[in-house]
């Protein structure tokens, strides 16, 4: 993809972070469809900041509703965010359906106008399939498109619509590259008609500067501080993890679990903690801003995510743990085994299996040297393959 000559840097890095001005600049229009601050937004902001540092010019287009944290973070790292049209009000029934038929056209028009402002690539980020408006806008503007899938087609199947089916049909016909974060998801795309030559695996990433490894958290004999960073929603594995903690607490009185995040399952989780009588072993912190997560993780000895949630994909909290040199425990579920090398960087256990989860936790509790080896191996992999810089370079090759 042709870039444009750049006479001077389009942004200025603080002293100590200056880099040589590149002769070419790629202007990328990232687009988002889902709502809220989830792993999709966390990854995109990490990628966009790394692209900016390598001399590219990333922008984000999305609806602003429910995106206060994204807007604050984007402003802090110097990435422009452009608003997309939303429903004007909360009308119901036929009026809302009529609004819905016009919203697509309004968004296509807005994105087309944006894409024509000298962008080199339109890069939709879709959950399952989607991004119809982004693809139509890219085609209208004559700009190539690349799609990153943030969930599998299997997960998305119950939510299919005529609009999503049309978007996927256009992706297979028009898009230069379709990207997934792990190999089995790529194989699924190929099985559904995306050509192998246009299907690529690029993992999600972590900013090693924000998750720089420091001194290992101190621990007394038999002490283990676990951390889980996840929304409190069904399928994340909170019940099984609480059950595992309850089973281990008599033998490991210094075992403690900290849970970051909030959501509709909080009441049920609190009730389960109370039923087991492990209030002294489990702390629910509530919602934590992305920028505050590293400080919480640095207090932990290991990070755990026993998920069996459909569409889990490639959890970024595990990448962040590896960047900090922490061992990880996860489940054999979607892309998690592509993150955790079982027996090398952590443990992979069956989903919905509190006994196996307890066994893995006990092994870490009883062997500080094992924790150290797992952490070293995880950090090495994060530096080589999962850093924001490495992933930004992979996308630059595709662009």
BELPE-V22690 format. One record per residue. RES is the residue in three letters. OMEGA is omega in whole degrees, -180 to 180 (NA if undefined). Layout:
RES,OMEGA + RES,OMEGA
//
This chain:
UNK,-176 + UNK,174 + UNK,178 + UNK,179 + UNK,-177 + UNK,-176 + UNK,-177 + UNK,179 + UNK,179 + UNK,173 + UNK,-177 + UNK,177 + UNK,177 + UNK,177 + UNK,-178 + UNK,179 + UNK,179 + UNK,177 + UNK,180 + UNK,178 + UNK,-180 + UNK,180 + UNK,-179 + UNK,-177 + UNK,175 + UNK,179 + UNK,-173 + UNK,175 + UNK,175 + UNK,177 + UNK,-178 + UNK,178 + UNK,-176 + UNK,-171 + UNK,174 + UNK,179 + UNK,-178 + UNK,177 + UNK,179 + UNK,-179 + UNK,179 + UNK,178 + UNK,-176 + UNK,180 + UNK,177 + UNK,179 + UNK,-177 + UNK,178 + UNK,178 + UNK,177 + UNK,178 + UNK,-179 + UNK,179 + UNK,175 + UNK,175 + UNK,-179 + UNK,179 + UNK,171 + UNK,178 + UNK,173 + UNK,-179 + UNK,169 + UNK,-176 + UNK,-177 + UNK,178 + UNK,-175 + UNK,-178 + UNK,-178 + UNK,177 + UNK,-178 + UNK,179 + UNK,-178 + UNK,180 + UNK,178 + UNK,-179 + UNK,-178 + UNK,174 + UNK,178 + UNK,-180 + UNK,176 + UNK,-176 + UNK,-176 + UNK,172 + UNK,-179 + UNK,175 + UNK,174 + UNK,-177 + UNK,-178 + UNK,-176 + UNK,179 + UNK,-177 + UNK,173 + UNK,-174 + UNK,-178 + UNK,180 + UNK,177 + UNK,178 + UNK,176 + UNK,-179 + UNK,180 + UNK,179 + UNK,-176 + UNK,178 + UNK,-179 + UNK,180 + UNK,180 + UNK,177 + UNK,180 + UNK,-179 + UNK,-179 + UNK,178 + UNK,178 + UNK,178 + UNK,-175 + UNK,-179 + UNK,180 + UNK,173 + UNK,178 + UNK,-180 + UNK,-178 + UNK,170 + UNK,-172 + UNK,177 + UNK,174 + UNK,-171 + UNK,174 + UNK,-172 + UNK,172 + UNK,-178 + UNK,178 + UNK,-178 + UNK,-178 + UNK,179 + UNK,-179 + UNK,177 + UNK,179 + UNK,179 + UNK,180 + UNK,-179 + UNK,-178 + UNK,-178 + UNK,-178 + UNK,178 + UNK,-180 + UNK,174 + UNK,-177 + UNK,169 + UNK,180 + UNK,-179 + UNK,173 + UNK,-177 + UNK,176 + UNK,178 + UNK,178 + UNK,-173 + UNK,-172 + UNK,-179 + UNK,-175 + UNK,-177 + UNK,177 + UNK,176 + UNK,-179 + UNK,-180 + UNK,179 + UNK,178 + UNK,179 + UNK,-179 + UNK,177 + UNK,179 + UNK,176 + UNK,-179 + UNK,-176 + UNK,-169 + UNK,-165 + UNK,-179 + UNK,-179 + UNK,173 + UNK,-170 + UNK,171 + UNK,-177 + UNK,179 + UNK,-165 + UNK,-178 + UNK,176 + UNK,175 + UNK,179 + UNK,179 + UNK,177 + UNK,-180 + UNK,179 + UNK,-180 + UNK,167 + UNK,174 + UNK,-176 + UNK,-177 + UNK,-179 + UNK,179 + UNK,180 + UNK,-174 + UNK,175 + UNK,173 + UNK,-176 + UNK,168 + UNK,-169 + UNK,178 + UNK,178 + UNK,-177 + UNK,178 + UNK,-179 + UNK,-180 + UNK,179 + UNK,-178 + UNK,176 + UNK,177 + UNK,178 + UNK,179 + UNK,-179 + UNK,179 + UNK,173 + UNK,178 + UNK,179 + UNK,-179 + UNK,174 + UNK,177 + UNK,178 + UNK,175 + UNK,173 + UNK,180 + UNK,-174 + UNK,169 + UNK,179 + UNK,-178 + UNK,-180 + UNK,174 + UNK,-179 + UNK,176 + UNK,179 + UNK,-179 + UNK,-179 + UNK,180 + UNK,177 + UNK,177 + UNK,180 + UNK,178 + UNK,-180 + UNK,-180 + UNK,-175 + UNK,-171 + UNK,-180 + UNK,-179 + UNK,-176 + UNK,-176 + UNK,180 + UNK,176 + UNK,180 + UNK,178 + UNK,173 + UNK,-179 + UNK,175 + UNK,176 + UNK,180 + UNK,180 + UNK,-172 + UNK,-179 + UNK,-175 + UNK,-179 + UNK,-180 + UNK,180 + UNK,178 + UNK,179 + UNK,180 + UNK,177 + UNK,-179 + UNK,180 + UNK,179 + UNK,-178 + UNK,-177 + UNK,179 + UNK,179 + UNK,-179 + UNK,-176 + UNK,177 + UNK,173 + UNK,-176 + UNK,-174 + UNK,-177 + UNK,178 + UNK,177 + UNK,-178 + UNK,-176 + UNK,-180 + UNK,-178 + UNK,-178 + UNK,-179 + UNK,178 + UNK,-178 + UNK,-178 + UNK,178 + UNK,-174 + UNK,173 + UNK,-179 + UNK,178 + UNK,-176 + UNK,174 + UNK,-177 + UNK,-170 + UNK,165 + UNK,-179 + UNK,176 + UNK,178 + UNK,-179 + UNK,174 + UNK,-168 + UNK,-168 + UNK,-175 + UNK,-180 + UNK,178 + UNK,176 + UNK,-180 + UNK,178 + UNK,180 + UNK,179 + UNK,179 + UNK,-179 + UNK,180 + UNK,172 + UNK,-176 + UNK,172 + UNK,179 + UNK,-177 + UNK,175 + UNK,-168 + UNK,-180 + UNK,-173 + UNK,-176 + UNK,179 + UNK,175 + UNK,177 + UNK,-177 + UNK,172 + UNK,-173 + UNK,-179 + UNK,-180 + UNK,178 + UNK,-179 + UNK,-180 + UNK,172 + UNK,-176 + UNK,178 + UNK,176 + UNK,178 + UNK,-174 + UNK,-176 + UNK,180 + UNK,177 + UNK,178 + UNK,179 + UNK,179 + UNK,180 + UNK,179 + UNK,-180 + UNK,178 + UNK,179 + UNK,-179 + UNK,-175 + UNK,-174 + UNK,178 + UNK,179 + UNK,176 + UNK,177 + UNK,-180 + UNK,-179 + UNK,178 + UNK,-179 + UNK,178 + UNK,-179 + UNK,178 + UNK,179 + UNK,180 + UNK,180 + UNK,178 + UNK,-180 + UNK,-174 + UNK,-168 + UNK,-168 + UNK,179 + UNK,178 + UNK,180 + UNK,-180 + UNK,-178 + UNK,176 + UNK,177 + UNK,178 + UNK,178 + UNK,178 + UNK,177 + UNK,180 + UNK,177 + UNK,NA
//
